[in-house]
Amino acid sequence: MLPGHVPSVVAGLKPTGRLPATNHLFVAIGLPLRNQAVLNELLRQLYDPHSTNFHKFLTPPEFTARFGPTERDYEAVIRFAEANGLTVARTHPNRVVLDVESSVSNVEQAFHVTLRVYRHPTEARDFFALDTEPSIPANLPVIDVEGLSDYSRPHPKLRKTDATVAAPKAGSAPDGSGDYFGNDFRNAYAPGVTLTGTGQMVGVLEFDGFYSSDIAAYATEAGNGRTNIVIQTVLLDSYNGVPTKGRNSGNDEVSLDIEMAMAMAPGLSKIISFEAGPYGLPNDVLNSMLTFSNTVKQLSCSWGWSGGPTNTTDNIFKSMEAVGQSFFNASGDSDAFTAGAGSVNGVDNPFLDNAPSSSPYITQVGGTTLTMNGTGATYASETVWNQGGGVGSSGGVSSYYAIPGWQTNISNLAGRGGSASFRNIPDVAMNADEDMYIIYGGKGQGSDGWGGTSFAAPLWAGFMALVNQQAAAVSSPPAGFINPAIYGIAAGPNYASCFHDITTGNNTWRSSPNLFYATNGYDLCTGLGTPNGQNLINALAPLPNTTPLITRIVADNGSVALSLGGAPGYTYILEMTTNLGLPGDWQPIATNTLGTNGVWQFTDPQAKNFTQRFYLLELAP
């Protein structure tokens, strides 16, 4: 038996019939990773600065060879599927997911279930679900199956307010609304930073499509080279990429995700939208983001789904950590999570669209209300985003995941409303108030008054592109999963310079009237806070010691041999003078960009022409 597949809501519902046997279903079968204990230890070492394995990330093929399901196990699942009349629709190179499709009757036969139709209790539609947990042969390496119910549709984490009654704003939106737009986010969170994300890609997870004309219009309005960003689409689960229309459309979410990534990182080489339809399978999309290209180092998700934590989802996130990807997830817009997996707003409640907001393997992003000086000119202050009525930055405590080691250095978690035993949420935050401007809908016209942690997650992914651009420039690996690093920063002397600590506001609401409140340092409203520009970039992608060094001088037979040193990838200028008393007489005699060893050997054949010669090594401007 494979537990956790029957939506508990069906226990109180009467079926209206059976799903027609000839209907076609698309199903994603999850396989387990191998050597989990070894993997967990490797992940610890990969993010431990004191380990010899620090940031020595695996390539996806290396990860599959060491920890992925074996080819034999994958073939066994394929044979099982085909023997039951299921057609293999797609294989994944890491063998963690197998996509199959077939008729309802074949799917029922394969997993020994009956798929019945029910009226949805909260949405104006019918849904299908199995009436008993699926079962498979005991020796078959399968841990879960997605697609045996459509009770839950993935839902975006965004909000829209009436801009005519909103408080005055100070953004630079082109419609004059005062909403935040384009460079406003860089001015707030990366002031004076020259990094633009050059050479980096951002991947966004989506369950709907976008109109190219909208993205082009935003890029043109925002300027600063954003029209050069390539927008690529990866279509999954038989989705055709055409945006859904009507009240269930997610086109607004897809557009804002792309637009926020380019707002923070205008020099990105590419933004990749991984798209399944409104009923797409999350694990299928997540695994595609992992396996599509190892060059996409920053990923974002602004959608939530029901079902609670699943093993395959966790395995995909662990794999992302191992290959050096950063994944940012919107924590949610429902204010404080309430205690207990089955509570009214429990983060792990399988009935609610809160997954994967408790996962300890990704970075959870809460929301703030940002105030700026001038017209989107400079950062002024922030408080917790809370619109009231259960709308605001989600945060709380998981009832499923134990507290990760990197979070245990937060003092007095209980005094902050948190837990010293279970995962605390969120980790960081950015602006999520309903004061942001996007372009969507296919008309190329802007719309203001949007908000939600949906905005905060792709903004963080864009910020991460700046970090990884700097890392690449100094031949360092990407930052990968940043939680161990940022919680380490929080415990050290540089916290105040790297983060805007949000100390005012709360995410309380009717069902959680006393929790949670912002406080100094970490809190369960905005985590560690919002990024403070170049300081945080330098902490996550440290610049090497660029001090120029002349380590050795040897005179022999009229020539002088010098051993010079500095930071790999940086350019240095060697200068000389014959008279130290005349500072203006320094003359450049050689220039070199140092290789990976940071060493430069130079012989000066002209030294024999002088009775004395002085040398100076400088870092090129």
C-alpha positions in Angstrom: 0.0 0.0 0.0 1.2 3.5 -0.8 -0.3 5.8 1.9 -1.3 9.5 1.5 -3.0 9.4 -1.9 -6.7 9.5 -0.9 -7.9 13.1 -0.2 -9.4 12.9 3.3 -12.2 15.1 2.2 -13.8 12.2 0.3 -14.7 10.5 3.5 -17.5 13.1 4.0 -18.7 13.2 0.4 -21.0 11.0 -1.6 -19.7 10.1 -5.1 -21.8 11.2 -8.0 -20.5 8.3 -10.2 -17.3 6.8 -11.5 -14.7 8.4 -13.8 -15.4 7.1 -17.3 -13.2 4.1 -18.0 -12.2 5.6 -21.4 -11.0 8.9 -20.0 -7.2 9.5 -20.5 -5.0 10.1 -17.5 -1.4 11.3 -17.1 0.4 9.9 -14.1 3.9 10.5 -12.6 5.4 7.6 -10.6 8.1 8.5 -8.1 11.1 6.2 -7.3 13.3 6.4 -4.2 16.8 7.6 -4.0 19.6 5.3 -2.9 22.1 5.7 -0.1 20.1 8.3 1.8 22.3 8.4 4.9 25.4 9.0 2.7 23.5 11.7 0.8 22.5 13.5 3.9 26.1 13.6 5.2 27.3 14.8 1.8 24.7 17.6 1.8 26.0 18.7 5.2 29.6 18.7 4.0 28.7 20.6 0.8 27.4 23.5 2.9 30.0 23.4 5.7 32.7 25.9 5.1 35.1 23.8 7.2 34.6 20.7 5.1 37.0 19.7 2.3 33.8 19.1 0.3 32.5 22.6 0.7 30.7 23.7 -2.5 32.1 20.8 -4.5 28.8 20.2 -6.1 28.0 17.1 -8.1 26.9 17.2 -11.7 23.5 15.7 -12.4 25.0 12.5 -13.9 27.3 12.2 -10.9 24.4 12.5 -8.6 22.3 9.9 -10.5 25.2 7.5 -10.5 25.7 7.7 -6.7 22.2 8.3 -5.4 19.6 7.9 -8.2 17.5 4.8 -8.7 19.4 2.2 -10.6 18.7 1.5 -14.3 17.5 -1.9 -13.2 15.0 -0.4 -10.8 13.8 2.1 -13.5 13.4 -0.7 -16.0 11.4 -2.7 -13.4 8.9 0.2 -13.1 8.7 0.6 -16.8 7.9 -3.2 -17.2 5.3 -2.9 -14.5 3.6 0.0 -16.3 3.7 -1.6 -19.7 2.4 -4.9 -18.3 -0.6 -3.0 -17.0 -1.3 -1.2 -20.3 0.3 2.1 -19.3 2.3 3.9 -22.0 5.6 5.5 -21.0 5.1 9.1 -21.9 8.5 10.4 -20.7 11.5 9.2 -18.9 13.7 11.4 -16.7 17.5 11.2 -16.9 17.9 11.0 -13.1 15.3 8.2 -13.0 13.5 9.8 -10.0 10.2 10.2 -11.9 8.5 8.1 -14.7 5.7 9.6 -16.6 3.0 7.3 -17.9 -0.4 7.8 -19.6 -3.4 5.5 -20.3 -7.1 5.0 -19.9 -8.8 5.2 -16.5 -9.5 1.5 -16.6 -5.8 0.6 -17.1 -4.7 3.0 -14.3 -7.3 1.5 -12.0 -6.1 -2.0 -12.8 -2.4 -1.1 -12.3 -2.9 0.4 -8.9 -5.9 -1.6 -7.7 -8.1 1.4 -7.2 -11.5 2.8 -8.3 -11.6 6.4 -9.4 -14.9 8.1 -8.4 -16.3 11.5 -9.2 -17.3 14.0 -6.4 -18.6 17.5 -6.2 -15.9 19.8 -5.0 -16.8 21.2 -1.6 -15.3 24.7 -2.1 -14.9 25.1 -5.9 -17.6 25.2 -8.6 -16.4 22.0 -10.3 -16.4 18.2 -10.0 -13.2 16.3 -9.1 -12.1 12.7 -9.2 -10.3 10.7 -6.6 -9.5 7.2 -5.6 -11.5 5.6 -2.8 -8.7 3.5 -1.4 -4.9 3.8 -1.2 -3.1 2.4 -4.3 -1.2 -0.9 -4.0 1.7 -2.3 -6.0 3.9 -5.4 -5.9 6.0 -5.3 -2.6 9.3 -5.5 -4.4 8.6 -2.6 -6.9 10.7 0.5 -6.1 7.9 3.1 -6.1 7.2 5.6 -3.2 4.3 7.7 -4.6 2.1 8.3 -7.6 0.9 11.7 -8.7 -2.2 12.1 -10.9 -4.7 9.7 -9.2 -6.9 12.6 -8.2 -7.6 16.2 -9.4 -9.1 17.4 -6.1 -6.3 20.0 -5.9 -5.3 22.4 -8.5 -2.0 24.3 -7.9 -2.9 27.8 -6.8 -0.8 30.9 -7.2 0.2 33.0 -4.1 -0.8 36.5 -5.3 -3.3 39.1 -4.3 -5.1 42.0 -6.0 -6.5 45.0 -4.2 -8.4 48.0 -5.4 -5.7 50.5 -6.2 -8.2 53.4 -5.8 -8.4 52.9 -2.1 -4.9 51.9 -1.4 -2.5 54.1 0.6 -0.3 56.6 -1.2 2.8 54.9 -2.8 6.2 56.0 -3.9 7.0 53.6 -6.8 7.8 54.5 -10.4 5.1 52.6 -12.3 4.6 54.1 -15.7 0.8 54.6 -15.2 1.5 57.0 -12.4 -0.1 54.8 -9.7 2.9 54.9 -7.5 3.2 51.1 -7.6 6.7 49.6 -7.5 8.2 48.7 -10.9 11.4 47.8 -12.6 14.5 49.4 -11.0 12.6 50.2 -7.8 13.4 46.8 -6.5 17.1 47.2 -7.2 17.1 50.6 -5.6 15.6 49.0 -2.5 17.5 45.8 -2.2 20.7 46.2 -4.3 21.5 50.0 -4.3 24.6 50.9 -6.2 25.2 47.3 -7.2 26.6 47.0 -10.7 25.9 43.3 -11.0 23.0 42.6 -13.3 22.8 38.9 -13.5 24.9 38.7 -16.7 25.5 35.1 -17.8 22.9 33.7 -15.3 19.5 32.1 -15.9 16.4 32.0 -13.7 13.9 29.2 -13.8 10.3 29.7 -12.7 7.7 27.0 -12.0 4.3 27.6 -13.6 0.9 26.0 -14.0 -0.3 28.2 -16.8 1.1 30.2 -19.7 2.1 33.8 -20.6 1.8 36.2 -23.5 5.1 37.2 -25.0 3.7 40.7 -25.8 3.2 41.3 -22.1 6.8 40.4 -21.1 8.2 42.4 -24.0 6.1 45.4 -22.9 7.4 45.2 -19.3 11.0 44.8 -20.5 10.6 47.9 -22.8 9.0 50.0 -20.1 11.6 49.0 -17.5 14.5 49.5 -19.8 18.1 48.9 -18.7 18.7 46.2 -21.2 15.9 43.9 -20.2 14.7 43.5 -23.8 17.8 41.4 -24.4 16.7 38.7 -22.0 15.7 35.5 -23.8 12.4 34.0 -22.5 12.3 30.3 -23.1 9.3 28.0 -22.4 9.5 24.3 -21.4 6.1 22.7 -21.8 5.2 19.7 -19.7 2.4 17.2 -19.0 1.0 17.7 -22.5 0.3 21.4 -21.9 0.2 23.5 -25.1 1.4 26.8 -23.5 -1.8 28.8 -24.3 -2.8 30.8 -21.2 -6.0 29.8 -19.5 -8.8 32.4 -19.7 -11.5 33.2 -17.1 -11.5 33.2 -13.3 -9.2 30.2 -13.0 -6.5 31.7 -15.2 -3.0 31.8 -13.8 -1.6 34.0 -16.5 -1.2 36.9 -14.0 1.1 34.7 -11.8 3.2 33.5 -14.7 3.7 37.1 -16.0 4.7 38.5 -12.7 7.2 35.7 -12.0 9.1 36.5 -15.2 8.8 40.2 -14.7 10.0 40.2 -11.1 13.1 38.1 -12.1 14.0 40.6 -14.8 13.3 43.6 -12.6 15.9 42.5 -10.1 18.4 41.1 -12.7 18.2 43.1 -15.9 21.2 41.4 -17.4 20.0 37.8 -17.3 20.8 35.8 -20.3 17.6 33.8 -20.1 14.5 33.2 -18.0 13.0 29.7 -18.4 9.3 29.2 -17.7 8.7 25.5 -16.9 5.0 25.2 -17.6 2.4 22.5 -17.0 -1.4 23.2 -17.3 -3.7 24.1 -14.5 -3.8 20.4 -13.5 -0.1 19.8 -14.0 1.8 17.5 -11.7 4.2 19.4 -9.4 6.8 16.6 -9.1 7.0 16.4 -12.9 7.7 20.2 -13.2 10.1 20.2 -10.3 12.1 17.3 -11.6 12.3 19.0 -15.0 13.7 22.1 -13.4 16.4 19.9 -11.8 17.3 17.9 -14.9 16.7 20.4 -17.8 20.1 22.2 -17.6 22.7 22.3 -14.9 23.3 26.0 -15.8 20.0 27.2 -14.3 21.2 27.9 -10.8 18.4 30.0 -9.4 14.8 28.7 -9.3 11.5 30.2 -8.1 8.0 28.8 -7.1 5.0 31.0 -6.3 2.4 28.3 -6.4 1.1 26.0 -3.6 -0.7 22.6 -3.8 -2.4 20.2 -1.4 -1.3 16.8 -0.3 1.2 17.8 2.2 4.9 16.8 2.1 5.8 13.9 -0.2 8.9 11.8 -0.5 9.5 12.4 -4.2 9.3 16.2 -3.7 11.8 16.0 -0.9 14.2 13.9 -3.0 14.0 16.4 -5.9 14.8 19.3 -3.5 17.7 17.3 -2.0 19.0 16.7 -5.5 18.9 20.4 -6.2 21.0 21.1 -3.1 23.6 18.5 -4.3 24.0 20.1 -7.7 24.2 23.7 -6.4 20.8 25.1 -7.3 19.0 27.7 -5.2 15.3 27.3 -4.9 13.0 30.1 -3.5 9.5 29.3 -2.5 6.7 31.8 -1.6 5.7 31.0 1.9 2.1 32.0 1.4 -0.4 34.8 1.8 -2.6 33.4 4.6 -0.9 35.1 7.6 0.3 32.9 10.5 0.2 29.1 10.0 -1.7 27.5 12.9 -0.3 24.6 15.0 -0.9 21.0 13.9 -1.0 19.3 10.5 -4.8 19.2 10.5 -5.4 22.7 11.8 -7.4 25.4 10.0 -4.2 26.8 8.4 -1.7 24.1 9.2 1.3 24.4 6.8 1.3 20.6 6.5 -2.4 20.2 6.3 -2.9 17.9 3.3 -6.3 19.5 2.5 -4.7 23.0 2.0 -2.6 24.4 -0.9 0.4 25.0 1.4 2.9 22.5 0.0 5.9 22.9 -0.3 6.0 25.8 2.3 7.4 23.7 5.1 10.2 22.0 3.2 13.6 22.4 4.9 15.4 21.7 1.7 14.5 25.0 0.0 14.5 28.7 1.0 11.0 29.9 2.2 10.2 33.5 1.4 7.8 35.7 3.4 6.5 39.2 2.7 7.0 42.8 3.8 5.5 46.2 3.2 8.2 48.3 1.7 8.5 52.1 2.0 10.8 54.0 -0.2 12.1 57.5 -0.4 11.3 59.6 -3.5 9.9 57.8 -6.5 11.3 54.4 -6.0 14.6 56.0 -5.3 16.0 54.6 -2.0 15.1 52.2 0.7 13.4 53.8 3.7 11.9 51.1 5.9 9.9 47.8 6.0 7.3 46.2 8.2 5.6 42.8 8.1 3.0 42.6 5.3 -0.4 42.0 6.9 -3.5 43.2 5.1 -5.8 41.9 7.9 -8.5 39.3 7.6 -6.1 36.4 7.2 -4.1 38.0 4.3 -0.4 38.5 4.9 3.0 37.0 5.1 2.7 33.3 6.1 5.0 31.9 8.7 4.9 29.3 11.5 6.1 25.9 12.5 6.0 22.6 10.6 4.4 19.6 12.3 6.2 17.2 9.9 9.9 18.3 9.5 12.4 18.3 12.3 14.4 21.5 12.8 17.4 21.6 10.4 20.8 21.9 12.0 21.5 25.3 10.4 18.4 26.8 12.1 19.4 25.7 15.6 21.7 28.7 16.1 18.7 31.0 16.5 18.5 31.9 20.2 15.2 31.7 22.1 13.0 30.3 19.3 10.3 29.5 21.8 10.3 33.1 22.9 9.7 34.1 19.3 6.7 31.7 19.0 8.9 29.2 17.2 10.1 25.7 17.9 13.4 24.2 18.9 12.3 20.8 17.6 10.6 21.5 14.3 11.2 23.5 11.1 10.5 27.3 11.5 9.2 29.3 8.5 10.0 31.5 6.6 13.7 32.1 6.1 13.8 35.5 4.4 11.4 38.0 2.9 10.9 40.8 0.3 8.2 43.2 -0.5 4.8 41.5 -0.9 2.3 44.3 -0.3 -0.3 45.1 -2.8 1.6 47.9 -4.3 3.2 46.4 -7.4 2.7 46.9 -11.1 2.6 44.0 -13.6 1.7 43.5 -17.3 -0.5 40.5 -18.2 -3.6 39.4 -20.0 -2.2 39.7 -23.6 -3.0 43.4 -24.1 0.5 44.7 -23.1 -1.2 47.1 -20.7 -0.1 47.4 -17.0 -2.2 46.7 -14.0 -1.4 48.0 -10.5 -2.4 47.0 -6.9 -0.9 43.5 -7.0 0.9 41.8 -4.2 1.6 38.5 -2.4 4.7 36.4 -1.5 4.4 35.4 -5.2 6.4 38.6 -5.9 9.0 38.0 -3.2 10.1 34.6 -4.4 11.1 35.5 -8.0 12.7 38.8 -6.7 14.9 36.6 -4.5 15.7 34.4 -7.5 16.8 37.5 -9.4 18.9 38.7 -6.5 20.5 35.3 -6.4 21.5 35.8 -10.0 23.6 38.8 -8.9 25.3 36.6 -6.3 26.1 33.9 -8.7 27.3 36.3 -11.3 29.9 37.6 -8.8 30.8 34.0 -7.9 31.4 33.1 -11.6 33.5 36.2 -12.1 36.0 35.0 -9.5 35.9 31.4 -10.7 34.0 30.2 -7.6 31.1 27.7 -7.6 27.5 29.0 -7.2 26.2 29.5 -3.7 23.6 26.8 -4.0 21.2 26.3 -1.1 21.8 29.5 0.9 20.1 28.6 4.2 23.2 27.3 6.0 25.1 30.4 4.9 22.4 33.0 5.9 21.8 31.5 9.3 25.5 31.4 9.8 25.6 35.1 8.9 22.7 35.7 11.4 24.8 34.2 14.2 27.8 36.4 13.4 28.9 40.0 13.5 27.8 40.9 10.0 24.1 40.2 10.3 23.1 43.9 10.5 25.1 44.8 7.5 23.8 42.0 5.3 20.1 42.1 6.1 17.4 44.6 6.7 16.0 43.2 10.0 12.2 43.6 10.1 11.3 44.4 13.7 7.8 45.9 13.4 4.4 44.3 12.5 2.9 40.9 12.8 1.1 38.2 10.8 -1.6 37.6 13.4 -5.2 36.9 12.4 -8.5 35.6 13.8 -7.4 32.0 14.2 -3.9 33.1 15.5 -4.5 36.2 17.5 -1.2 36.0 19.5 1.3 34.7 16.9 3.5 35.9 15.3 5.2 39.2 16.0 8.3 40.7 14.4 11.2 41.1 16.6 15.0 41.7 16.5 16.7 39.0 14.5 14.8 36.0 13.3 11.0 35.9 13.5 8.2 33.8 12.0 6.9 36.7 9.9 9.8 37.7 7.7 12.6 35.2 8.8 16.0 36.9 8.8 14.7 39.8 6.8 15.4 41.3 3.4 18.7 41.6 1.5 21.0 44.5 2.0 22.6 44.7 -1.4 26.3 44.3 -2.0 27.1 43.3 1.6 25.0 40.2 1.4 26.3 39.4 -2.1 29.8 39.6 -0.8 28.9 37.3 2.1 27.4 34.7 -0.2 30.0 35.0 -3.0 33.1 36.2 -1.3 35.6 38.1 -3.3 39.1 36.7 -3.2 42.0 38.5 -1.5 43.1 40.8 -4.3 46.1 42.2 -2.6 49.0 42.4 -5.1 52.0 40.4 -3.9 55.7 40.5 -5.0 56.8 37.3 -3.4 60.3 36.9 -4.8 63.0 38.8 -6.8 66.1 37.1 -8.3 68.7 39.1 -10.2 70.9 37.0 -12.5 73.1 37.8 -15.5 71.6 41.3 -15.9 68.0 40.3 -15.8 65.5 40.3 -12.9 63.0 37.4 -12.4 59.9 38.3 -10.3 57.3 36.0 -8.7 54.1 37.9 -8.5 50.7 36.9 -7.0 47.1 37.9 -6.6 43.5 36.7 -7.1 42.7 34.3 -9.9 40.9 36.0 -12.8 41.9 39.5 -11.8 44.2 41.7 -13.9 47.4 43.2 -12.4 49.8 45.8 -13.7 53.5 45.7 -13.0 55.2 49.1 -12.9 58.8 50.3 -12.4 60.7 53.4 -11.6 64.4 54.2 -11.2 63.9 56.9 -8.6 61.6 56.5 -5.6 61.9 60.2 -5.0 59.8 60.9 -8.1 56.4 59.3 -7.6 55.2 60.3 -11.0 57.9 58.3 -12.7 56.2 54.9 -12.3 55.9 53.4 -15.7 53.8 50.2 -16.6 56.0 47.5 -18.1 53.6 44.5 -18.1 50.0 43.5 -17.6 48.6 40.1 -16.9 45.2 38.4 -15.9 46.1 35.7 -13.4 45.2 32.1 -14.0 43.6 29.7 -11.6 46.7 29.4 -9.4 47.0 33.2 -8.9 50.7 33.3 -9.8 52.6 35.3 -12.4 56.2 34.7 -13.2 57.8 37.7 -15.0 61.4 38.3 -16.2 62.5 41.9 -16.8 65.2 41.8 -19.4 65.7 45.6 -19.3 67.0 45.6 -15.8 70.6 45.4 -17.0 70.3 48.8 -18.5 69.8 50.5 -15.1 71.9 50.8 -11.9 68.8 50.5 -9.8 65.2 49.6 -10.6 62.2 49.5 -8.3 59.0 47.5 -8.9 55.4 48.1 -8.0 52.5 45.6 -8.5 48.9 47.1 -8.7 45.4 45.7 -9.2 44.1 47.0 -12.5 41.2 49.5 -12.1 
